[in-house]
Amino acid sequence: MTAVTVTERSYRWIDRLSKLLGVALIAVGLDTGGDTVAGIAFAAAGVACGLATIFVSKQ
């Protein structure tokens, strides 16, 4: 898998936004019901968003 390369400033913004979106999706999953399929799906999507910047490289 090829990593995406962005500037330092862009990386900081992407990282912040992905973490905030991840937390929001986890909160929606918990509000939906942490033991339901929908809740687990939202939480899993939130974790994936929060970890998305692992594949982004800084210049």
N, C-alpha and C positions, 0 to 999 in steps of 0.2 A: 504494500500500500504506500502511495506517495503522500508525503506530508505537504500541506499548504504553507507557504511562506508569506508573512505579512510584516509590516513595520512594527516597531515596538509600541507605538501609540495605538495603532489599530488593534494589536494583540490585547492590550489592556482593556479596551472597550469591548472587544469580542468576549474576553474572559469574564468581565463583569456581567455583561448581558446574559451570557449562557448560564452563569451561576444563579442569577436572579430568576431567570426563566425556569431553571431546574427546581429551585426552592418553591416557586409558585405552583409548578405541576405536582410536586410532592404534597403541598398543602391541599390542592384540589383533590388529590387521591385520598388523603386522610379525611377530608370533608365528605367525599363520596362514600367512604367506608373502606377502611384499610383491609378488611377481610373479604371484600367483593372483588370480582374479576376486573371491573372498571377501576376500582381504587388501586389495585396492584398495577394495572396497565399505566395509569397516570403516574404512579410513583416510579415505575421503571423508566418511563419516558423522561421524567425529571432527572433521574440519575444519569441517563444517557446524555441529556443536555448539559448537565453539570460537568461531565467528563469530556465533552466534545473538543475542548481546546487541547487535549493531549495530542491530537493529530495536527496541530497548527504550530509551525516553527516561527521564531522571531528572527528578523534580520539583524 
